[in-house]
Amino acid sequence: MSTIRDVAKLAEVSTATVSRVINSPDRVSTKTRNRVNQAMKACNYKYNALARGFVTKKSRTIGLIVPAITNPIFAESTRGVQDLANNSGYQVILGNSYYQYDKEEKLLKVFRERQVEGLVITTTNVKGKVLKNLLDDGFPFVLLYSTVRKGPISNVGVDNFLGGYRATEHLIHLNHRSIAMLAGEFHFTDRSFHRWHGYKRCLKAHRIPYRSDLILQTQYSLASGRDGVKSLLSRKNPPTAIFCSNDFLAIGAIEGARELGLRVPADLSIVGFDDIEIASFMTPSLSTIRQPAYRMGELGAEILLNQIKNNFSGAVHKILETSLVIRDSTVKAPVRKKWIYEAKTISG
């Protein structure tokens, strides 16, 4: 196996120059850099970044944990983390927790064994022992999609309460008074829980009675949205509008309404949360709450790298703005018809 000395000898430079080409190429002239790169190729030299990390304690790598990369909102924040990290000379290792706390624990263990210098985490449990252990160890990490406003943990998120309030108020302004909420299960996402609180507070502010039978907690998936809307519409005095706590649920709900023979928005208005890219291209286009996912990821990586560079200089809390995007899936409440739906068995 070739060594750095073999490369230096072939390129007629010092081993220090080869090291600079690998770690700080901008500090080496283009001519010398090309010569060293050609020598590495000729020698079939493979740089062992992990081995270097064990020696220097600097792997130039960070870990990123998301609930599900299949959800475009997490894909967008991942892109923000990667772009900022890559531009700063860091690589990103990605892991999916699938909203399972035990998978988070395993991923964190693996990442630390891989000598990552810090972590960006979207967690299912902000009060879990995993985060406490990281704090106790003084290990750098930042939470994404978190609304913690004080304390020792750095985070970047949006005001989910306000987003839920705005989504509900939009439907109220369209004269809807029977408004359901299709929500991600509260026990694995405090984001959905806070959006529900915004929904409740808005109903109260507008003197609309809260109906617990119009709240359905479910998994974040297209199928859950499709089946969830069928369940809500089979209940006594069904809603004329539904607030879905993410766009996946909303898109599934639109399909579920179609399968029942209903028109969105003529018979049922639906509003989502996230503003994923497909929301503006589907038919009908989706009214939703936009959160700046890319910027969230970018800021999270920036805060983390500052912590790593400065050996943690204090927690940073950033709450970004959401905005209401009105499209074609919401209109004024229809004149109430006597809808009759057969009870359906909901799977999943």
C-alpha positions as CSV (number, residue, x, y, z in Angstrom):
1,M,0.0,0.0,0.0
2,S,1.4,3.4,-1.0
3,T,2.2,6.0,1.7
4,I,2.4,9.7,1.8
5,R,6.1,9.5,1.4
6,D,5.7,7.6,-1.9
7,V,3.5,10.4,-3.2
8,A,5.9,13.1,-2.0
9,K,8.9,11.3,-3.7
10,L,7.1,10.9,-7.0
11,A,5.8,14.5,-7.0
12,E,9.2,15.8,-5.9
13,V,7.7,17.7,-2.9
14,S,7.8,17.4,0.9
15,T,5.3,15.2,2.8
16,A,4.1,18.5,4.4
17,T,3.1,19.8,0.9
18,V,1.2,16.6,0.2
19,S,-0.6,17.0,3.5
20,R,-1.5,20.6,2.6
21,V,-2.9,19.5,-0.8
22,I,-5.2,17.0,1.1
23,N,-6.3,19.2,3.9
24,S,-5.9,22.8,2.7
25,P,-5.6,22.8,-1.1
26,D,-6.3,26.5,-1.4
27,R,-2.9,27.1,0.3
28,V,-1.0,25.3,-2.5
29,S,-0.4,26.6,-6.0
30,T,-2.4,25.1,-8.8
31,K,0.7,23.7,-10.5
32,T,2.0,21.9,-7.4
33,R,-1.5,20.8,-6.5
34,N,-2.0,19.1,-9.9
35,R,1.4,17.4,-9.6
36,V,0.6,16.0,-6.2
37,N,-2.9,14.9,-7.3
38,Q,-1.4,13.1,-10.3
39,A,1.2,11.4,-8.1
40,M,-1.6,10.2,-5.7
41,K,-3.4,8.8,-8.6
42,A,-0.3,7.0,-10.0
43,C,0.5,5.6,-6.6
44,N,-3.2,4.7,-6.0
45,Y,-2.8,6.5,-2.7
46,K,-5.9,6.4,-0.4
47,Y,-6.1,9.1,2.3
48,N,-7.3,7.6,5.5
49,A,-9.3,10.5,7.1
50,L,-10.6,8.2,9.9
51,A,-7.1,7.2,11.0
52,R,-6.0,10.9,10.9
53,G,-9.0,11.7,13.1
54,F,-8.0,9.2,15.8
55,V,-4.6,11.0,16.0
56,T,-5.7,14.6,15.7
57,K,-9.2,14.3,17.2
58,K,-10.3,16.3,14.1
59,S,-12.2,14.2,11.6
60,R,-13.7,17.3,9.8
61,T,-17.0,15.4,9.9
62,I,-20.3,16.0,11.6
63,G,-23.3,13.8,12.1
64,L,-26.9,14.6,11.0
65,I,-29.9,12.8,12.3
66,V,-33.4,13.3,10.7
67,P,-36.7,11.5,11.4
68,A,-37.1,10.5,7.7
69,I,-35.2,11.7,4.7
70,T,-38.1,10.6,2.5
71,N,-40.0,13.7,3.8
72,P,-39.0,16.6,1.6
73,I,-38.9,19.1,4.5
74,F,-36.1,17.1,6.1
75,A,-34.4,16.7,2.7
76,E,-34.4,20.5,2.3
77,S,-32.9,21.2,5.8
78,T,-30.3,18.4,5.1
79,R,-29.3,20.3,2.0
80,G,-28.8,23.4,4.1
81,V,-26.6,21.5,6.6
82,Q,-24.5,19.9,3.9
83,D,-24.0,23.1,1.9
84,L,-22.8,25.1,4.9
85,A,-20.6,22.2,6.2
86,N,-19.1,21.4,2.8
87,N,-18.2,25.1,2.2
88,S,-16.5,25.1,5.6
89,G,-14.4,22.0,4.8
90,Y,-16.6,19.5,6.7
91,Q,-18.3,16.3,5.5
92,V,-21.7,15.2,6.8
93,I,-22.8,11.6,7.7
94,L,-26.6,11.2,7.6
95,G,-28.8,8.9,9.7
96,N,-32.5,8.3,9.7
97,S,-34.3,7.6,13.0
98,Y,-37.7,6.9,11.6
99,Y,-39.2,8.7,14.6
100,Q,-37.9,5.9,16.8
101,Y,-36.0,6.9,19.9
102,D,-34.0,3.7,20.2
103,K,-32.7,4.3,16.6
104,E,-31.6,7.8,17.7
105,E,-29.6,6.2,20.5
106,K,-27.9,3.7,18.2
107,L,-27.1,6.4,15.6
108,L,-25.5,8.7,18.2
109,K,-23.3,5.8,19.4
110,V,-22.2,5.0,15.9
111,F,-21.5,8.6,15.0
112,R,-19.4,9.1,18.1
113,E,-17.4,5.9,17.4
114,R,-16.8,7.4,13.9
115,Q,-15.2,10.4,15.6
116,V,-17.7,13.0,14.3
117,E,-16.9,16.4,15.8
118,G,-20.5,17.4,16.4
119,L,-24.1,16.6,15.7
120,V,-27.2,18.2,14.2
121,I,-30.2,16.4,15.5
122,T,-34.0,16.5,14.9
123,T,-35.0,14.5,18.0
124,T,-38.2,12.7,19.0
125,N,-37.5,13.4,22.7
126,V,-35.9,16.7,23.8
127,K,-36.0,15.5,27.5
128,G,-34.4,12.1,26.8
129,K,-31.2,10.7,28.3
130,V,-29.4,10.9,25.0
131,L,-29.3,14.7,24.9
132,K,-28.5,14.8,28.7
133,N,-25.5,12.5,28.1
134,L,-24.2,14.7,25.3
135,L,-24.5,17.8,27.5
136,D,-22.8,16.0,30.4
137,D,-19.9,15.0,28.0
138,G,-19.6,18.6,26.7
139,F,-20.1,17.2,23.2
140,P,-21.2,19.8,20.6
141,F,-24.7,19.4,19.2
142,V,-27.6,21.5,17.8
143,L,-31.3,20.7,17.6
144,L,-33.2,21.4,14.4
145,Y,-37.0,22.0,14.3
146,S,-36.9,22.7,18.0
147,T,-38.6,25.6,19.7
148,V,-36.7,25.6,23.0
149,R,-36.2,29.3,23.8
150,K,-33.8,29.0,26.7
151,G,-31.5,26.6,28.5
152,P,-28.1,24.9,27.7
153,I,-29.1,23.3,24.3
154,S,-28.6,25.2,21.1
155,N,-31.4,25.0,18.6
156,V,-33.0,26.3,15.4
157,G,-36.7,26.0,14.8
158,V,-39.9,27.9,14.0
159,D,-42.9,29.0,16.1
160,N,-45.1,26.0,15.6
161,F,-47.8,27.4,17.9
162,L,-48.0,30.5,15.7
163,G,-48.0,28.4,12.6
164,G,-50.9,26.3,13.8
165,Y,-52.8,29.5,14.8
166,R,-52.3,31.0,11.4
167,A,-53.4,27.9,9.5
168,T,-56.6,27.7,11.7
169,E,-57.3,31.4,11.4
170,H,-57.1,31.2,7.6
171,L,-59.9,28.7,7.6
172,I,-61.9,30.7,10.1
173,H,-61.6,33.8,7.9
174,L,-63.1,31.6,5.1
175,N,-66.2,31.2,7.4
176,H,-65.4,27.6,8.4
177,R,-66.6,26.8,11.9
178,S,-66.3,23.0,11.8
179,I,-62.5,22.6,11.5
180,A,-60.8,19.3,12.2
181,M,-57.1,18.6,12.8
182,L,-55.2,15.7,11.4
183,A,-52.0,15.6,13.5
184,G,-48.8,13.7,13.8
185,E,-48.8,11.7,17.0
186,F,-47.9,14.0,19.9
187,H,-45.7,11.5,21.7
188,F,-43.1,11.4,19.0
189,T,-43.3,15.0,17.7
190,D,-43.6,18.0,20.0
191,R,-43.9,20.1,16.8
192,S,-47.3,18.6,16.1
193,F,-48.2,19.1,19.7
194,H,-47.4,22.8,19.6
195,R,-49.3,23.2,16.3
196,W,-52.3,21.6,18.0
197,H,-52.0,24.2,20.8
198,G,-52.1,27.0,18.2
199,Y,-55.2,25.4,16.6
200,K,-57.0,25.2,20.0
201,R,-56.0,28.8,21.0
202,C,-57.3,30.2,17.7
203,L,-60.6,28.4,18.0
204,K,-61.0,29.9,21.5
205,A,-60.0,33.4,20.4
206,H,-62.8,33.2,17.7
207,R,-65.3,31.7,20.2
208,I,-65.6,28.4,18.3
209,P,-66.2,25.4,20.5
210,Y,-63.3,22.9,20.6
211,R,-64.4,19.3,19.6
212,S,-62.0,16.5,20.7
213,D,-63.8,14.2,18.2
214,L,-62.4,16.3,15.3
215,I,-58.7,15.7,16.4
216,L,-57.0,12.6,15.0
217,Q,-53.4,11.7,15.8
218,T,-51.7,9.5,13.3
219,Q,-48.4,8.7,11.6
220,Y,-46.8,11.2,9.2
221,S,-47.4,9.5,5.9
222,L,-49.5,9.8,2.7
223,A,-51.5,6.7,3.6
224,S,-52.2,8.0,7.1
225,G,-53.5,11.3,5.6
226,R,-55.8,9.4,3.1
227,D,-57.2,7.1,5.8
228,G,-57.4,9.8,8.4
229,V,-59.6,12.1,6.4
230,K,-62.0,9.2,5.8
231,S,-62.2,8.7,9.5
232,L,-62.9,12.3,10.3
233,L,-65.6,12.6,7.6
234,S,-67.4,9.5,8.9
235,R,-68.1,11.2,12.2
236,K,-71.3,13.0,13.3
237,N,-71.3,16.6,12.0
238,P,-68.2,16.2,9.9
239,P,-65.8,19.1,9.3
240,T,-65.9,21.5,6.3
241,A,-62.2,22.1,6.7
242,I,-59.1,20.2,7.9
243,F,-55.8,21.5,9.2
244,C,-53.1,18.9,8.6
245,S,-49.9,19.2,10.7
246,N,-47.7,18.5,7.7
247,D,-48.0,18.5,3.9
248,F,-47.7,14.7,3.6
249,L,-50.8,14.3,5.6
250,A,-52.5,17.1,3.6
251,I,-51.7,15.5,0.3
252,G,-52.9,12.1,1.5
253,A,-56.1,13.8,2.8
254,I,-56.8,15.3,-0.6
255,E,-56.6,11.8,-2.2
256,G,-58.8,10.4,0.6
257,A,-61.5,13.0,-0.1
258,R,-61.4,12.2,-3.8
259,E,-61.9,8.6,-3.1
260,L,-65.0,9.6,-1.1
261,G,-66.3,11.5,-4.1
262,L,-65.7,14.9,-2.6
263,R,-64.1,17.9,-4.3
264,V,-61.3,19.8,-2.7
265,P,-61.9,22.7,-2.0
266,A,-65.5,22.9,-3.1
267,D,-66.7,20.4,-0.5
268,L,-63.7,20.3,1.8
269,S,-60.9,22.8,2.4
270,I,-57.5,21.5,3.4
271,V,-54.4,23.3,4.7
272,G,-51.0,21.8,5.4
273,F,-47.8,22.7,7.1
274,D,-44.2,22.9,5.6
275,D,-44.6,24.1,2.0
276,I,-42.7,21.2,0.4
277,E,-41.9,21.8,-3.3
278,I,-44.7,19.6,-4.7
279,A,-47.3,21.6,-2.7
280,S,-47.4,24.3,-5.5
281,F,-47.5,21.8,-8.4
282,M,-50.3,19.4,-7.3
283,T,-54.0,19.8,-8.2
284,P,-55.4,21.6,-6.4
285,S,-52.3,23.4,-5.2
286,L,-52.0,23.2,-1.5
287,S,-52.5,26.1,1.0
288,T,-50.0,25.7,3.7
289,I,-47.7,27.2,6.3
290,R,-44.2,27.7,4.9
291,Q,-41.2,27.1,7.2
292,P,-37.7,28.0,5.9
293,A,-36.2,24.5,6.1
294,Y,-33.0,25.2,4.0
295,R,-32.1,28.2,6.2
296,M,-32.9,26.2,9.3
297,G,-30.3,23.5,8.3
298,E,-27.8,26.2,7.2
299,L,-28.1,28.0,10.6
300,G,-27.9,24.8,12.5
301,A,-24.6,23.8,10.8
302,E,-23.2,27.3,11.3
303,I,-24.0,27.3,15.0
304,L,-22.5,23.8,15.4
305,L,-19.3,24.6,13.6
306,N,-18.9,27.8,15.7
307,Q,-19.3,25.6,18.8
308,I,-16.6,23.2,17.6
309,K,-14.2,26.0,16.7
310,N,-14.7,27.9,19.9
311,N,-15.0,24.9,22.2
312,F,-18.7,25.8,22.9
313,S,-19.2,29.5,23.8
314,G,-22.8,29.2,25.1
315,A,-26.2,28.0,23.8
316,V,-27.8,29.8,20.8
317,H,-31.6,29.8,20.3
318,K,-33.0,30.8,16.9
319,I,-36.7,30.9,16.1
320,L,-37.4,31.6,12.5
321,E,-40.6,33.0,10.9
322,T,-43.3,31.0,9.2
323,S,-45.7,32.4,6.7
324,L,-49.1,31.5,5.3
325,V,-49.2,30.5,1.6
326,I,-52.7,30.6,0.2
327,R,-53.3,28.4,-2.9
328,D,-56.2,26.5,-4.3
329,S,-57.0,23.9,-1.6
330,T,-59.0,26.4,0.6
331,V,-62.1,28.4,-0.2
332,K,-65.1,29.8,1.7
333,A,-67.1,27.2,3.6
334,P,-69.8,25.5,1.5
335,V,-73.4,25.4,2.4
336,R,-73.8,22.4,4.7
337,K,-75.2,19.4,3.0
338,K,-76.4,16.3,4.8
339,W,-73.3,14.1,4.2
340,I,-73.7,10.5,4.9
341,Y,-70.7,8.3,5.0
342,E,-70.4,4.7,5.8
343,A,-68.1,3.9,8.8
344,K,-64.8,2.7,7.4
345,T,-62.1,0.5,9.0
346,I,-58.9,2.6,9.1
347,S,-55.7,0.6,8.6
348,G,-52.1,1.7,9.5
